[in-house]
């Protein structure tokens, strides 16, 4: 791998800074979108409904009075299943947002390593001699 000429260092560093700022902006935007994610689920009879936020926390649970006809084990299973489904729905929405944000930031330039810096210093020293 050849090291680019020192003449382009300023432009290269400026490009890296701009790309880094753009990446951080996209990640902040993704975080804001995740804040607005909601996952929803309900049982087939629509007697149990739940809503989860983008972090998977349950923010709403609605039990229709008809659920009182169920025994407590059946009610517990239905509520648990609906809560999990709402959380999974929210997780899917969050994952889609984060996957898109990470795909957009995949082209982040590699950081300058010790070898690059050492080569740059040696080239400048040779040019001075």
C-alpha positions as CSV (number, residue, x, y, z in Angstrom):
1,X,0.0,0.0,0.0
2,X,1.4,3.4,-0.9
3,X,1.1,6.4,1.3
4,X,-0.4,9.4,-0.4
5,X,1.7,12.5,-0.8
6,X,2.0,14.9,2.1
7,X,0.7,17.6,-0.2
8,X,-2.9,16.3,0.2
9,X,-2.8,15.9,4.0
10,X,-4.9,19.0,4.7
11,X,-7.6,18.0,2.3
12,X,-7.6,14.4,3.5
13,X,-7.9,15.5,7.1
14,X,-10.7,17.9,6.2
15,X,-12.6,15.1,4.4
16,X,-12.2,12.8,7.3
17,X,-13.5,15.4,9.7
18,X,-16.5,16.2,7.4
19,X,-17.3,12.5,7.0
20,X,-17.0,12.0,10.8
21,X,-19.4,14.9,11.5
22,X,-21.9,13.6,8.9
23,X,-21.7,10.1,10.4
24,X,-22.4,11.5,13.9
25,X,-25.3,13.5,12.6
26,X,-26.8,10.3,11.0
27,X,-26.4,8.4,14.2
28,X,-28.0,11.2,16.2
29,X,-30.9,11.3,13.7
30,X,-31.2,7.5,14.1
31,X,-31.4,7.8,17.9
32,X,-34.2,10.4,17.5
33,X,-36.1,8.1,15.2
34,X,-35.7,5.2,17.7
35,X,-37.2,7.4,20.3
36,X,-40.4,7.6,18.2
37,X,-40.6,3.8,17.5
38,X,-43.6,2.0,18.8
39,X,-44.3,-1.7,18.7
40,X,-47.9,-2.9,18.8
41,X,-49.6,-6.2,19.3
42,X,-52.9,-7.7,20.2
43,X,-54.4,-11.2,20.7
44,X,-56.7,-12.7,18.0
45,X,-59.8,-11.7,20.0
46,X,-58.5,-8.1,20.4
47,X,-59.1,-8.4,24.1
48,X,-55.5,-7.8,25.0
49,X,-53.5,-5.0,23.4
50,X,-50.0,-3.6,24.2
51,X,-47.6,-0.9,23.0
52,X,-43.9,-0.9,23.5
53,X,-41.4,1.9,22.9
54,X,-38.2,1.8,20.9
55,X,-36.3,0.5,23.9
56,X,-38.8,-2.4,24.3
57,X,-40.4,-1.0,27.4
58,X,-44.2,-1.5,27.7
59,X,-45.9,1.9,27.6
60,X,-49.5,0.7,27.3
61,X,-51.5,-2.4,28.1
62,X,-55.2,-2.6,27.4
63,X,-57.4,-5.4,28.8
64,X,-60.9,-5.6,27.5
65,X,-63.4,-6.6,30.2
66,X,-64.1,-9.8,28.3
67,X,-60.7,-11.2,29.4
68,X,-62.2,-11.6,32.9
69,X,-63.9,-14.7,31.5
70,X,-60.6,-16.4,31.2
71,X,-58.9,-18.4,34.0
72,X,-55.8,-16.7,35.4
73,X,-53.4,-19.1,33.6
74,X,-55.0,-18.5,30.2
75,X,-55.1,-14.7,30.9
76,X,-51.4,-14.8,31.9
77,X,-50.4,-16.6,28.7
78,X,-52.3,-14.2,26.5
79,X,-50.9,-11.1,28.3
80,X,-47.4,-12.5,28.2
81,X,-47.7,-13.3,24.5
82,X,-49.0,-9.9,23.6
83,X,-46.4,-8.1,25.6
84,X,-43.6,-10.1,23.9
85,X,-45.1,-9.5,20.5
86,X,-45.2,-5.7,21.1
87,X,-41.6,-5.7,22.3
88,X,-40.6,-7.8,19.2
89,X,-42.4,-5.4,16.9
90,X,-40.6,-2.4,18.6
91,X,-37.3,-4.2,18.3
92,X,-37.8,-4.8,14.6
93,X,-38.5,-1.1,14.1
94,X,-35.4,-0.1,16.1
95,X,-33.2,-2.7,14.3
96,X,-34.3,-1.4,10.9
97,X,-33.4,2.2,11.8
98,X,-30.0,1.2,13.3
99,X,-29.2,-1.1,10.4
100,X,-29.9,1.7,8.0
101,X,-27.8,4.1,10.0
102,X,-24.9,1.7,10.3
103,X,-25.0,0.9,6.6
104,X,-24.7,4.6,5.9
105,X,-21.7,4.9,8.1
106,X,-19.9,1.8,6.9
107,X,-17.6,3.8,4.7
108,X,-15.8,5.5,7.5
109,X,-12.2,5.9,6.6
110,X,-9.7,3.9,8.5
111,X,-7.9,5.8,11.2
112,X,-4.4,6.9,10.7
113,X,-2.1,4.4,12.2
114,X,1.4,4.6,13.5
115,X,2.9,3.4,10.2
116,X,1.2,6.1,8.3
117,X,2.4,8.8,10.7
118,X,5.9,7.4,10.8
119,X,6.0,7.3,7.0
120,X,4.8,10.8,6.7
121,X,7.4,12.1,9.2
122,X,10.2,10.2,7.3
123,X,9.0,11.7,3.9
124,X,9.0,15.2,5.3
125,X,12.4,14.7,6.8
126,X,13.8,13.4,3.5
127,X,12.3,16.3,1.6
128,X,14.0,18.7,4.0
129,X,17.5,17.2,3.4
